[in-house]
Amino acid sequence: MTENIAGITIPDTSLVREITDYIRDQESELLYHHSRRVFLFGALMGDRRGLDVDLELLYAGAMFHDLGLTDSYHNSKLRFEVDSANAAREFLTARGVDAERANAVWTGIALHTTPNVPEFMIPEVALVTAGVETDVLGIWYHELNDAEREEVTSVHPRADFKNQILAAFTEGNIHRPESTFGNVNADVLAHYMPDYQREDFVKIIKNNAWAE
């Protein structure tokens, strides 16, 4: 059955249905609803920008983008974004998605916490970040109208979302603090991880093995 939320039609394909079922099973309600909002907000931002986007690929990127924060990856030392991206690519290629399309999804997920880069890339990459920026940071909040925001959040509610997503970011990264160097999750651990020490790019340069 085709779903239409705030003017965005969720692709009614077997791949999208499999992605939905898989993520619903793997993620908490918090992350599931957030991921669906990321898709919807990303697609709405694509409409605003006049972009021609493959909604099936955008859906895959949005739905998998935070999978690396789940319990299945609590022994990983990779960036959670890379865990999420790897899982998405493996899922897609196992279902016959060609390498170019699967790699586009990988890139969109891997870069979604790296500001000011994805926006210059293909829509399937740029709009995952735009969806995250809308839902988590509120950057594009005013690009949406009241009716769009209300319809999306009525289907996928944001109950205590700010606190809950910060807790999820902390829990998903606290065992691998080194992986947050150079990305926004360093800020999360600085707030919520006792005795967290940021890596310092200048010190790394000054103290490395080169004499000069």
N, C-alpha and C positions, 0 to 999 in steps of 0.2 A: 504494500500500500504506500503510495507516494505521500511524503510529508512536505508541507510547505509552512515555513515559520518566518514571519516578518518579510514575506516576499521571496525568500530563498527556498528553492526546492532541493531537498536532500536527494541525491541521485538514487534511484531505485534499481540498483544493480546487485548481483549476487556478491560481488566483492565488497560493496559498502555494507551489505547485511552481515557478511562474515566479520568485517572489521568491527561493526557495532557489537555483535555478540561476543567477540573476543575481548574487547576493551571493557565491556560491561562486566565480564567475568573476572578480569584481572585487576581492575581499578576500584577504588572507593567511590562512593556516590559523589564526593567532593570533586575528584579528578575527572570522573565521567561527565558530570554536568559542565565543569569548566571546559573540557575538551570540545564538547558539542557547542558551547558558546563561542569558543575560539573559531571553529568552522563557520558558524553563522556570522559572527562579527567580521571575520576575514573576508567572507563572500560579500558582505555588505560594503566593506571598504573597497573591494574590487569593483563593485558596481559604481561607487562614488568616483573611482579613478578611471573608469572606462576600460578596465582590463579584461582581456579574454582569458579566462582561467579554466583549466580542467578541474571541475568540481570534485570528481572522483579522487584525483590526486590530492587536492586541497583537503578533502575529508580524511584521507589516510594520514597526511601530515598532522592535521589538527588532533586527530584521535590518538595517535601514538606519541605525541610530543612530550608527554610527561610520564610515560610508562616506566622510565628509569628511576622514578621516585618510589616505586612500589617495593614491597618486601622482597620480591624475587631478585632484586639487585642490591641488597644491603651488604653483600660481600664484595661488590665491584669497586675497583679503584679508578675506573674510567669516569670521565664527566658523565653525569646522568643523561645529558643530551645525546651523547654518543651511544650510550646503552639504548636509549629510546630509538635513535635513528637506525642502529643495527637491527633491532628487533623488527622495526617496520620494513626495512629492506628484505630481511629474511622472510617475513610473512608474505610480502608481495611477490617475491620471486618464486616462492613455493607454490603460488597460485597462478603462475604463468605471466606475470607482469614483466615486460621487457626491462633490460638493465637501465636504459636511459630514463624511463619513467620512474623506476624504483630509486635510482640515484637522485632524481629531483626531489623525491620525498625525503630521502636521507639528508640532503643538504638543507632543506627547509627546517627539519627538526634540529639538526646539529647546530644551526646558526640562530636559533630563536631567542637565545639570551645574549647575543652579540649585537649590540645596538649599531645602527647607522651603516650596516653593510647589506642585509637582506633586501632592503627597499630598492636597491639598484639591480636586483637579480630578477629572474623570471617570476611571473605571478604566483606560481605554485610554491615558490620559496618565500617571496615577499609577503604574501598574505597570511601565512602561518604566523609570522612575526606581527603583522598588523592586528590579527585577531588576539594574540597574546597582549600586545600593547593596549588594546581596547579593554580587555577583560581584567587584566591585572593592574595595569598602570593608569588606565583611564585617559590615555593620550588622545585617543580619537573619540572619546565619549560624546563630545558636542557635534561630531560629524553625523551622529545618529539622531533621529527624532524620538520624541517621547514614546510614540506608539511602537516603534521598532524595539527600543530598549525594553519596554514593558512586555511585549509579546515574547521576546527571547527569554527574559528572566521569569516569565510565568511558566514556561515549559521547562526551563532549566534554571532553577532558583539559585540565588547567591546567599544563602543563609550563613551569616557570620563569615563571609568569604574571605575578607582581608586577613583576619586572624588565622583562619583554617588553612589558607594557602601558604602563609608564612610558616606555619607549623609543618606543613608537608615539605616545603623547601628545606627546612632545618633538618627534619628527620631523614630526608633523602640524601643529604650532603654531609651530615655530621661525622660519618665514618670515613669520609674521603675529602677532608678539607683542602688538600693540595690541588684537587681538581677544580676548585673554584677560582684559582689564580687567573686574573684577566677577564673574569666575567661577573655578572651581577650578583651571583650567589655568594661572593665574598662579603657583600654588604649584609646578607642574611645571617651568615655565621658570625660576623662582627657584632651583631645585635643579640644573638640567641645562643651562641656556643661559648661556654665559660673558657677563659684563657686562650681563646683563638688568637693566633698571631698571623696577620696577613703576610704573604710573600711581598717583597719589595723589589720592584724591577730595577731601581737604581742601585740598590745594594748588590743584587745579583751581578750586575755589570761591573761594579767597582771591586767586588770580592772574588771574581772568577779567576781561573788559573792563568790567564794571560798576563804577562808582565805589564804590557801597555795595550 
